[in-house]
């Protein structure tokens, strides 16, 4: 889980064509369908805060949680520039703690694929259920086994820009359903010199039946799924899937609200 160190500094550069505004519109529409037009929303695995900021601008009181201090530092610089009131917490999604419940939780851009064991996914889903308001919405996406095994597995992707370039090498383990991608980044610094650094990321592909089972084991109601690219029905060739789930009651005392226990990176 210890990733996005040096890569964090160039993450937004290489993600500049990501349709964040379209994603924001999709999320806002989904929230409003559930009667959530305002209130607290958690962005789990918020990264550099691009989606967090867009949802804050849409009128939601945002909390962003991420494990990477480098990514959160960038998110907080954006917050300072925008003047938006966003709370950022540096926490592992498998152990996150909030100060109370929220109306919705979102987790996008394949953040959950960094959880390599079903047990970790289940732990995270249970925490989400605990921190959701009664009937609250959990909206997340994940990359599928099909995408890793057929589309990008063992592929090499490269991009060259004036100030930075990258080589992205994929190695897919079919038995473990885990995709290893090795990133080699070249960043222009002083006097036309480039600094080279590398990072290795591991992500696991999941299938919708497995994810649905884990959602329901965590105590939530699975309410639907969509192909994230077409917004149509999920097929065997869906590469990324949106899942919708709702809070479905908690045992007495199960809410894990722990005021003062979260690590606030503002300090």
Secondary structure by P-SEA (a helix, b strand, c coil): ccccccccccccccccccaaaaaaaaaaaaaaaacccccbbbbcccccaaaaaaaaaaccbbbbbbccaaaaaaaaaaaaaaccbbbbbbcccccccccccccbbbbccccccccccaaaaaaaaaaaaaacccbbbbbbccccccccccccccbbbbbbcccbbbbbbbbbcccccbbbbbbbbbbbccccbbbbbbbbbbbbbbcaaaaaaaaaaacccccccccccccccccccccbbbbbbbbcccccccccccccccccccc
